[in-house]
Structures are given as structure tokens and as C-alpha cells.
Amino acid sequence: ISACHCKFASRNGGENFKVGDSMHITWSSNNLYKNGSCIITLAYDNGSKSSAWIPVNTPNGYFDWKLTSESGGHQAKVDMDCYDSTSNNAHDQSDNFFTVTN
């Protein structure tokens, strides 16, 4: 079995959003263990992660993430972790931070 792989196609940073905006995220991945073997979160500039997360159920897909007040006042990156059948981990993160204002 080949190791799993994941990569963001959009939301690689530099954008400006406001709380309440929807952020369109797209990705591709392969060699996943099963549906839901990837999780997407937001990684904040202070080292914490969002309390909300998205289970990824398709190897290639998209999600419109609605930015809540939790994200306001932060810079963030979109963060993705995937696993294959032997629990090998693949990780991708936005190349740069995006900003969320209140």
C-alpha cells in the first residue's frame, strides 16, 4: 500500500475574511484508509486549533467553512491530517496565514 497523501488546492493564505464569511476550501488526497480518515481544522497563530473540525469523506472535494466568532481577531491556516490503513499520517497546511476580523 502506498502512503496516503493530502494537499490543499485552495485557501493557501494571504486572504482577508470577516466573522460570518464562508471560506471555500478544496483539497485532493489519495490512498486513504476509509471515508472520514482525514480531518480539517483551523490552526491559529497562537498555536491553538479550532474547536470545530470537518471529517473528509471524499478523496477530492470541497467545503464552505463558515467563520465563527472563535476565529475573529486571529490569523489562521487551514490544517489537514489524513491516515492510511497502517496509521501512517499525511499532513498539509495552508502555505501562509489568512486573517479573520471581527
Rosetta blueprint (number, residue, H / E / L):
1 I L
2 S L
3 A L
4 C L
5 H E
6 C E
7 K E
8 F E
9 A E
10 S E
11 R L
12 N L
13 G L
14 G L
15 E L
16 N E
17 F E
18 K E
19 V L
20 G L
21 D L
22 S E
23 M E
24 H E
25 I E
26 T E
27 W E
28 S E
29 S E
30 N E
31 N L
32 L L
33 Y L
34 K L
35 N L
36 G L
37 S L
38 C E
39 I E
40 I E
41 T E
42 L E
43 A E
44 Y E
45 D L
46 N L
47 G L
48 S L
49 K E
50 S L
51 S L
52 A L
53 W L
54 I E
55 P E
56 V E
57 N L
58 T L
59 P L
60 N E
61 G E
62 Y E
63 F E
64 D E
65 W E
66 K E
67 L L
68 T L
69 S L
70 E L
71 S L
72 G L
73 G L
74 H E
75 Q E
76 A E
77 K E
78 V E
79 D E
80 M E
81 D E
82 C E
83 Y E
84 D L
85 S L
86 T L
87 S L
88 N L
89 N E
90 A E
91 H E
92 D E
93 Q E
94 S L
95 D L
96 N L
97 F L
98 F E
99 T E
100 V E
101 T E
102 N L
